[in-house]
Amino acid sequence: MTIASRKERQKEELRTKILQTAKELFMEHGFEQTSIRNIAERIEYSPTTIYLYFKDKDDIFHALHLEGFRLINQYFRALEHVADPFERLKAISRAYINFAIENGEFYDLMFIIRSPINALKKEDDAKWEEGMRAFGFLINTIKECIQKGYFTGMDPEILAFTVWSMVHGVCSLEIRNRCDVVSELNRENLATKACDTIIQILERMHPKSLQ
């Protein structure tokens, strides 16, 4: 191994360590209590060293949120083999719920906290590639549904956004512990029950889905 390649590997290892430490602190203390300084203290480097790798705190959390999107896209990739697009749409909704419940901190970072998107807005040519990949999978599935006769006359992008919004609402309320308004009888597995209700609504939007 050359000196240059060794230095490059060391740089990548330190970058990974910074991100791992930031994720640990975020999960332990939340976003507001995670700072460049306490990340630096935990890895025993100076804050200046971290700024060699990341512009600011937003940049660090943007990198972490990309990790979350790569993970959720793995959930979706497992559904590519589902031939019937309407069945795939239902599976996407359930997979999204499962991801949120199993990865609540990541979900909070990806879809609720503003910091990662703030980093994107600071770049003139920035693209939300991982987010667009996940949303694109949903749009393409709905386009296939329309080709099969479902959701006639509806705009696939608007419908995809609407479906996402409904499922996102369920996830957000669940991970932020806003479900106490629901009776205790219905509170168990509430997110799954709500997802099933959304699926029933989609099924009733077109008679073909009931055949």
WORATA-V491722 format. One line per field, one symbol per residue. phi: phi as a letter, one per 40 degrees, with the letter a starting at -180 (. if undefined). psi: psi as a letter, one per 30 degrees, with the letter a starting at -180 (. if undefined). burial: b if it has 9 or more other ideal C-beta (glycine too) atoms within 8 Angstrom, else e. A space follows every 10 residues. Layout:
phi: ???
psi: ???
burial: ???
//
This chain:
phi: .ccccccccc cccccccccc ccccccccbg ccccbdcccc cccgbcddcc ccbbcacdcc cccccccccc ccccdcdcbc cccccccccc ccccccccdc ccbdcccdcc bbccdccdcc ccbcbcbccc cccccccccc cccccccchc fdgccccccc cccdccccdc ccccccfbbc ccdcdcccfc cccccccccc cccccadccc c
psi: kleeeeeeee eeeeeeeeee eeeeeefefl eegkleefee eefhlleeee ffekeaeeee feeefeeeee eefeeeefff fjejeeeeee eeeeeeeeee efheeeeeee fekfeeeeee ffkegkkiee eeeeeeeeee eeeeeefffl hkgkkeeeee eeeeeeeeee eeeefghggf fkleeffkhe eeeeeeeeee eeeffkfeff .
burial: eeeeebeebe beebbebbbe bbbbbbeeee beebebebbb ebbeeebebb bebbebbbbb bbbbbbbbbb bbbebbeebe ebeebbbbbb bbbbbbbbbb bebbebbbbb eeeebbbbbb eeeeebeeeb ebbbbebbbe bbbbbbebeb beeeebeebb eebbebbbeb bbbbbeeebe eeeeeebeeb bbbbbeebbe ebbeebeebe e
//
